[in-house]
Amino acid sequence: MQTMMEAIKAAAKEMQGEMVSCRRDIHKHPEPGWTEFRTASLVAERLSALGYELKIGEEAIDRQTMMGVPSQEKLAEEMERAAKEGAKKEWLAQMTGGLTGIVATKKFSEGGPVVALRFDMDSNDVRESESPDHFPTQEGFRSLHDQAMHACGHDGHTTVGLAVAKILAALQDKLKGTIKLVFQPAEEGVRGAKAMVENGDVDDVNYMLGAHFGFQMKHTGTIACNVTGFLATSKYDIHFVGKPAHAGAAPEQGKNALLAAACASLNLHAIPRHSQGASRINVGKLIAGSGRNVIADKAFMVIETRGASSEINAFMEQEALRVIKAAAAMYDVEVQVEKTGGAAGGSNSPELAAFLEARAKELNIFKQVAGHCDFGASEDFSYFMERVQSHGGKAAYMMIGADLAAGHHDSSFDFDETALGYAANMLAYSAASLLLQGEKL
């Protein structure tokens, strides 16, 4: 009799061609954060056909905690394009305003835990390479959209999510508990997870899994299951608004937004580092002024803070806002502060990480199962991790190896598509094992 693991391996192998086709279709039609209308429509259509119960739009996203949402004009433009590129109107109607998140649930027999898996769907604001050496260009699936590209592998993540959904649906008579598949918008810029967490999407989850191709695992056939060191982060757009005046004839009548922004920029980088762990501050962009002989009445600045924990980041965030408001007061200008993204700090639950490492070894398909792996960056899966862990559950994030053509967010980024099979095997087998394991490891 075929074992669960053998059935999953056979299904993943059989689906390799299907996964490649799906990934290339999504890659060809990239959609940045909160505009994943076509991608989410595709996900909804396939999961509905597999018998999953879907929550979309207002049911999946807390509108009040969405961050970094494009203008209504941009959202309408992207939705219209999605419809032209095949998205079905019945799904699009539920996503108006950028509500592109989906939670798909399937209940199996009684007695098992609630297991959730997160898959991000959004693309980057990058113009894809047109080089004849670039594999998507060679094979005809280069991005059709200017200044939008899947340069981080989320096209692969979404594809794997759909494959896992199909595998688990086929095994439903053998499983216990409940599976939740969370298809998240706007991971880039760490904007999307919080609105799903605040909606309560994972409040009942016992085990939460996330995964990403590449990063420290740069070769196909490798995996890291014990990922720690997620840096908490906050992203802000800052607008200083002063008063213009002639720089020679009436400088005293002006209010200099440029100097306020420059003062803030210097003093932001003077915030003390934190004694309890890593802390970061960065002014990434500063644009100000309008002319040589005009007192600058406008300045725009983008900044971020980071911390080894949510508490350290909160300190950096609080100090940054204090400095910005003080600089504005010093130069008597107005300041508008908009939070455009954020993520929590965190690390894998050790027991779940050990469980996943054991499953990876049981599968016997990986060339290397790495031990501890420090993330050293930010990813808003950490919001899911933090919420599940705070409710007594366990959460873990994996890095699944893939040979990369270029670094993440590079215009020449591409990944080895055989990694899709490794990811589908690992996530489906891990989820099935947790469903059969019960509520305690």
C-alpha positions as CSV (number, residue, x, y, z in Angstrom):
1,M,0.0,0.0,0.0
2,Q,1.4,3.4,-1.0
3,T,2.5,5.5,2.0
4,M,1.5,9.2,2.5
5,M,5.1,10.3,1.6
6,E,5.2,8.1,-1.5
7,A,1.8,9.5,-2.7
8,I,3.0,13.1,-2.2
9,K,6.3,12.4,-4.0
10,A,4.5,10.8,-6.9
11,A,2.0,13.7,-7.1
12,A,4.7,16.4,-7.0
13,K,6.7,14.6,-9.7
14,E,3.6,14.3,-11.9
15,M,2.8,18.0,-11.5
16,Q,6.2,19.3,-12.4
17,G,5.2,20.3,-15.9
18,E,2.0,21.8,-14.7
19,M,3.9,23.9,-12.1
20,V,6.3,25.2,-14.6
21,S,3.5,26.3,-16.9
22,C,1.7,28.0,-14.0
23,R,4.8,29.7,-12.8
24,R,5.6,31.1,-16.2
25,D,2.1,32.3,-16.7
26,I,2.2,34.2,-13.4
27,H,5.7,35.5,-14.2
28,K,4.5,36.9,-17.5
29,H,1.7,38.8,-15.8
30,P,3.4,40.3,-12.7
31,E,1.3,42.5,-10.3
32,P,2.8,44.7,-7.5
33,G,1.4,44.8,-4.0
34,W,-2.4,45.3,-3.6
35,T,-2.9,45.0,-7.4
36,E,-2.6,41.2,-7.6
37,F,-6.1,41.0,-9.2
38,R,-5.3,38.5,-12.0
39,T,-3.1,36.4,-9.8
40,A,-5.6,36.2,-7.0
41,S,-8.4,35.5,-9.5
42,L,-6.4,32.6,-10.8
43,V,-5.8,31.3,-7.3
44,A,-9.5,31.7,-6.3
45,E,-10.6,29.9,-9.5
46,R,-8.4,26.9,-8.9
47,L,-9.0,26.5,-5.2
48,S,-12.7,26.8,-5.6
49,A,-12.6,24.0,-8.1
50,L,-10.7,21.9,-5.6
51,G,-13.5,22.3,-3.0
52,Y,-11.8,24.8,-0.7
53,E,-13.9,27.3,1.2
54,L,-12.7,30.8,0.3
55,K,-12.6,34.1,2.1
56,I,-11.8,37.0,-0.2
57,G,-11.8,40.7,-0.1
58,E,-13.4,42.2,3.1
59,E,-13.6,38.7,4.6
60,A,-9.8,38.2,4.3
61,I,-8.4,41.7,4.7
62,D,-8.8,44.4,7.4
63,R,-9.0,47.5,5.3
64,Q,-8.1,49.8,8.1
65,T,-4.6,48.3,8.6
66,M,-3.6,48.1,4.9
67,M,-0.3,49.9,4.4
68,G,1.2,51.5,1.2
69,V,-1.9,51.1,-0.9
70,P,-1.8,52.6,-4.4
71,S,-4.1,55.4,-5.5
72,Q,-7.7,54.5,-6.4
73,E,-6.8,55.5,-10.0
74,K,-4.0,53.0,-10.1
75,L,-6.1,50.3,-8.5
76,A,-8.8,50.8,-11.1
77,E,-6.3,50.7,-13.9
78,E,-4.7,47.5,-12.7
79,M,-8.1,45.8,-12.2
80,E,-9.1,46.8,-15.7
81,R,-5.9,45.3,-17.1
82,A,-6.4,42.1,-15.1
83,A,-9.8,41.7,-16.6
84,K,-8.4,42.1,-20.1
85,E,-5.8,39.4,-19.2
86,G,-8.3,36.8,-18.2
87,A,-9.3,37.5,-14.6
88,K,-12.9,36.6,-14.0
89,K,-15.3,39.4,-13.1
90,E,-17.0,37.4,-10.3
91,W,-13.7,37.3,-8.4
92,L,-12.6,40.8,-9.3
93,A,-15.8,42.2,-7.9
94,Q,-14.8,41.0,-4.4
95,M,-11.3,42.6,-4.6
96,T,-12.2,46.3,-5.3
97,G,-9.8,48.6,-3.5
98,G,-6.9,46.3,-3.5
99,L,-8.4,43.6,-1.3
100,T,-6.5,40.8,-3.0
101,G,-5.8,38.5,-0.1
102,I,-7.3,35.0,-0.1
103,V,-7.8,32.5,2.8
104,A,-8.7,29.0,1.5
105,T,-9.9,26.4,4.1
106,K,-10.5,22.7,3.9
107,K,-11.7,20.7,6.8
108,F,-10.8,17.0,7.1
109,S,-11.9,14.5,9.7
110,E,-12.3,15.6,13.3
111,G,-9.6,15.6,15.9
112,G,-6.7,17.2,14.1
113,P,-5.0,20.6,14.4
114,V,-5.4,23.8,12.3
115,V,-2.4,24.1,10.0
116,A,-1.8,27.2,7.9
117,L,0.6,27.9,5.1
118,R,1.4,31.4,3.7
119,F,2.2,32.1,0.0
120,D,3.0,35.6,-1.2
121,M,1.8,36.7,-4.6
122,D,3.1,40.2,-5.4
123,S,5.8,41.2,-7.8
124,N,8.6,43.9,-7.6
125,D,8.7,47.4,-9.1
126,V,11.5,46.3,-11.5
127,R,11.8,46.4,-15.3
128,E,12.7,42.9,-16.4
129,S,15.9,42.4,-18.4
130,E,15.5,42.1,-22.2
131,S,18.9,40.4,-22.6
132,P,18.8,37.4,-25.0
133,D,20.7,35.5,-22.3
134,H,17.8,36.0,-19.8
135,F,15.9,32.7,-19.6
136,P,12.4,34.2,-19.4
137,T,13.2,36.2,-22.6
138,Q,14.5,33.1,-24.3
139,E,11.4,31.1,-23.4
140,G,8.9,33.8,-24.1
141,F,7.6,34.4,-20.6
142,R,9.3,37.7,-19.8
143,S,7.1,40.3,-18.0
144,L,4.4,41.9,-20.2
145,H,4.2,44.8,-17.8
146,D,6.7,47.7,-17.7
147,Q,8.2,48.3,-14.3
148,A,6.8,45.2,-12.9
149,M,8.7,41.9,-12.6
150,H,8.7,38.8,-10.4
151,A,12.3,39.4,-9.3
152,C,12.0,37.5,-5.9
153,G,10.3,34.2,-6.7
154,H,6.8,34.9,-5.5
155,D,5.5,33.6,-8.8
156,G,7.0,30.3,-7.7
157,H,5.6,30.6,-4.2
158,T,2.1,31.1,-5.5
159,T,2.5,28.1,-7.9
160,V,3.7,25.9,-5.1
161,G,0.7,26.9,-3.0
162,L,-1.6,25.8,-5.7
163,A,0.2,22.5,-6.1
164,V,0.1,21.9,-2.3
165,A,-3.6,22.6,-2.4
166,K,-4.1,20.0,-5.1
167,I,-2.0,17.4,-3.3
168,L,-3.8,17.8,0.0
169,A,-7.2,17.8,-1.6
170,A,-6.4,14.4,-3.2
171,L,-5.4,13.1,0.2
172,Q,-8.3,14.5,2.1
173,D,-9.8,11.1,3.1
174,K,-6.5,10.3,5.0
175,L,-6.1,13.6,6.9
176,K,-7.4,15.1,10.1
177,G,-8.0,18.7,11.2
178,T,-8.1,21.8,9.0
179,I,-5.8,23.2,6.4
180,K,-5.6,27.0,5.8
181,L,-3.8,28.3,2.7
182,V,-3.1,32.0,3.0
183,F,-2.4,33.8,-0.3
184,Q,-1.0,37.1,0.8
185,P,-0.7,40.3,-1.2
186,A,1.9,43.1,-0.8
187,E,4.8,41.2,0.9
188,E,7.3,43.5,-0.9
189,G,7.7,46.6,1.3
190,V,6.3,44.4,4.1
191,R,2.8,45.8,3.6
192,G,0.3,43.0,3.4
193,A,0.5,40.5,6.3
194,K,-0.6,42.9,9.0
195,A,-4.0,43.5,7.4
196,M,-4.6,39.7,7.3
197,V,-3.4,39.1,10.8
198,E,-5.5,42.0,12.2
199,N,-8.5,40.5,10.4
200,G,-8.1,37.4,12.6
201,D,-7.2,35.1,9.7
202,V,-4.7,32.9,11.8
203,D,-6.1,33.4,15.3
204,D,-7.2,29.7,15.4
205,V,-4.0,28.3,13.9
206,N,-1.9,25.7,15.8
207,Y,0.9,25.5,13.3
208,M,1.9,28.1,10.7
209,L,4.4,27.5,7.9
210,G,6.1,29.9,5.4
211,A,8.9,29.4,2.9
212,H,11.0,31.3,0.4
213,F,13.2,30.3,-2.5
214,G,16.8,31.3,-2.3
215,F,18.3,33.9,0.0
216,Q,20.9,32.0,2.1
217,M,20.0,28.7,0.3
218,K,21.4,29.5,-3.1
219,H,21.5,26.0,-4.6
220,T,18.7,23.7,-5.7
221,G,18.3,20.7,-3.5
222,T,19.2,22.4,-0.2
223,I,16.9,23.6,2.6
224,A,17.1,25.4,6.0
225,C,14.3,24.7,8.5
226,N,15.6,26.6,11.6
227,V,15.4,30.2,10.4
228,T,16.0,32.9,13.1
229,G,16.7,36.6,13.3
230,F,13.8,38.2,11.5
231,L,14.4,42.0,11.9
232,A,11.3,44.0,12.9
233,T,10.9,47.0,10.7
234,S,8.8,50.1,10.0
235,K,8.6,52.0,6.7
236,Y,7.6,55.7,6.5
237,D,7.0,58.3,3.8
238,I,7.6,61.8,5.2
239,H,6.3,65.1,3.6
240,F,7.6,68.4,4.9
241,V,5.5,71.4,3.7
242,G,6.8,74.9,4.2
243,K,6.3,78.3,2.4
244,P,8.1,79.4,-0.8
245,A,9.7,82.9,-1.0
246,H,12.3,84.7,-3.1
247,A,15.7,83.7,-1.7
248,G,17.1,87.1,-2.4
249,A,14.3,89.6,-2.1
250,A,12.3,88.1,0.8
251,P,14.0,85.1,2.4
252,E,12.5,85.9,5.8
253,Q,9.0,85.3,4.4
254,G,9.8,81.6,3.5
255,K,9.6,78.5,5.6
256,N,12.3,76.1,4.5
257,A,11.2,72.5,4.1
258,L,14.5,71.4,2.6
259,L,16.4,72.5,5.8
260,A,13.8,70.7,8.0
261,A,14.3,67.5,6.0
262,A,18.1,67.8,6.0
263,C,18.1,68.4,9.8
264,A,15.8,65.4,10.3
265,S,18.0,63.3,8.1
266,L,21.2,64.0,10.0
267,N,19.6,63.6,13.4
268,L,17.8,60.3,12.5
269,H,21.2,58.8,11.9
270,A,22.3,60.1,15.3
271,I,19.7,58.0,17.2
272,P,21.6,55.8,19.7
273,R,21.9,52.1,18.9
274,H,20.1,49.8,21.3
275,S,22.0,47.8,23.9
276,Q,19.6,44.8,23.8
277,G,20.2,43.9,20.1
278,A,20.7,45.0,16.5
279,S,19.0,48.3,15.6
280,R,18.9,50.1,12.2
281,I,17.9,53.5,10.8
282,N,18.1,54.6,7.2
283,V,17.0,57.6,5.1
284,G,16.7,56.0,1.7
285,K,15.6,59.0,-0.3
286,L,15.3,62.8,0.1
287,I,13.9,65.1,-2.6
288,A,13.4,68.8,-1.9
289,G,13.1,72.2,-3.4
290,S,12.1,73.7,-6.7
291,G,14.7,76.2,-7.8
292,R,18.0,78.0,-7.1
293,N,16.5,81.2,-5.9
294,V,13.4,79.9,-4.1
295,I,13.1,79.0,-0.5
296,A,12.2,75.3,-0.6
297,D,8.6,74.8,0.4
298,K,8.4,71.0,-0.1
299,A,10.6,68.0,0.8
300,F,9.9,64.3,0.6
301,M,11.8,61.6,2.5
302,V,11.5,57.8,2.8
303,I,12.9,56.1,5.8
304,E,13.0,52.8,7.6
305,T,13.8,51.5,11.1
306,R,14.7,48.0,12.0
307,G,15.3,46.1,15.2
308,A,16.3,42.6,16.3
309,S,12.9,42.5,18.1
310,S,9.6,44.2,17.8
311,E,10.5,46.1,21.1
312,I,13.8,47.4,19.7
313,N,12.2,48.5,16.5
314,A,9.5,50.3,18.5
315,F,12.2,52.3,20.2
316,M,13.8,53.2,16.9
317,E,10.4,54.1,15.5
318,Q,9.4,56.3,18.4
319,E,12.7,58.1,18.3
320,A,12.6,58.6,14.6
321,L,9.1,60.2,14.8
322,R,10.3,62.4,17.6
323,V,13.2,63.6,15.6
324,I,11.1,64.3,12.5
325,K,8.5,66.3,14.4
326,A,11.2,68.3,16.2
327,A,12.9,69.2,13.0
328,A,9.6,70.3,11.5
329,A,9.0,72.5,14.6
330,M,12.5,74.0,14.5
331,Y,11.9,75.2,10.9
332,D,8.2,76.0,11.5
333,V,7.0,73.8,8.7
334,E,4.2,71.2,8.6
335,V,5.0,67.5,8.4
336,Q,2.8,64.6,7.2
337,V,3.8,61.1,8.2
338,E,2.5,58.0,6.5
339,K,3.4,54.5,7.6
340,T,3.8,52.5,4.4
341,G,5.0,49.1,5.7
342,G,6.1,47.1,8.7
343,A,7.0,43.7,10.0
344,A,7.5,42.1,13.4
345,G,10.7,40.5,14.8
346,G,10.8,36.8,15.5
347,S,12.3,33.4,15.1
348,N,11.1,29.9,14.3
349,S,9.5,27.9,17.1
350,P,12.3,25.5,18.0
351,E,10.1,22.4,18.3
352,L,8.5,23.0,14.9
353,A,11.9,23.7,13.3
354,A,13.2,20.4,14.6
355,F,10.0,18.6,13.3
356,L,10.5,20.1,9.8
357,E,14.1,19.2,9.7
358,A,13.2,15.6,10.5
359,R,10.6,15.6,7.7
360,A,13.1,17.0,5.2
361,K,15.5,14.2,6.0
362,E,12.7,11.6,5.8
363,L,11.8,12.8,2.3
364,N,15.4,12.0,1.2
365,I,15.3,14.3,-1.7
366,F,17.6,17.1,-0.4
367,K,21.3,17.2,-0.9
368,Q,21.8,19.3,2.2
369,V,19.5,20.0,5.2
370,A,21.1,23.0,6.8
371,G,21.0,23.6,10.6
372,H,20.5,27.1,12.0
373,C,20.2,29.9,9.5
374,D,20.1,33.6,10.4
375,F,17.7,35.6,8.3
376,G,19.2,39.0,9.0
377,A,16.5,40.9,7.1
378,S,12.7,41.6,7.3
379,E,9.8,39.6,6.0
380,D,6.2,40.2,7.0
381,F,5.5,36.5,7.5
382,S,6.8,37.5,11.0
383,Y,3.4,39.1,11.7
384,F,1.8,35.7,11.2
385,M,4.5,34.1,13.3
386,E,4.1,36.5,16.1
387,R,0.3,36.2,16.2
388,V,0.3,32.4,16.2
389,Q,3.0,32.1,18.8
390,S,1.3,34.7,21.0
391,H,-1.8,32.5,20.9
392,G,0.1,29.4,22.0
393,G,0.8,27.9,18.6
394,K,4.0,27.3,16.7
395,A,5.3,28.9,13.6
396,A,8.3,28.3,11.3
397,Y,9.8,29.7,8.1
398,M,11.9,27.7,5.7
399,M,14.4,28.7,3.0
400,I,14.2,26.3,0.1
401,G,17.3,26.2,-2.1
402,A,17.2,27.3,-5.8
403,D,20.0,28.1,-8.2
404,L,19.6,31.8,-9.0
405,A,20.5,33.6,-12.3
406,A,21.0,36.8,-10.3
407,G,20.3,38.2,-6.8
408,H,16.8,38.9,-5.5
409,H,15.2,42.1,-6.9
410,D,17.7,42.2,-9.8
411,S,16.3,42.7,-13.3
412,S,18.0,39.5,-14.4
413,F,16.6,37.4,-11.5
414,D,15.4,33.9,-12.3
415,F,15.4,30.6,-10.4
416,D,15.8,26.9,-11.3
417,E,12.3,25.6,-11.8
418,T,13.1,22.2,-10.5
419,A,13.1,23.8,-7.1
420,L,9.3,23.9,-7.5
421,G,9.1,20.2,-7.0
422,Y,11.3,20.3,-3.9
423,A,9.1,23.0,-2.3
424,A,5.8,21.2,-3.2
425,N,7.2,18.0,-1.7
426,M,8.4,19.6,1.5
427,L,5.3,21.8,2.2
428,A,2.8,19.2,1.3
429,Y,4.5,16.5,3.4
430,S,5.1,18.8,6.3
431,A,1.5,20.0,6.3
432,A,0.1,16.4,6.1
433,S,2.4,15.2,8.8
434,L,1.3,18.1,11.1
435,L,-2.4,17.3,10.4
436,L,-1.8,13.7,11.4
437,Q,0.5,14.6,14.3
438,G,-2.2,16.3,16.5
439,E,-2.0,19.4,18.5
440,K,1.2,18.7,20.3
441,L,4.6,17.9,18.8
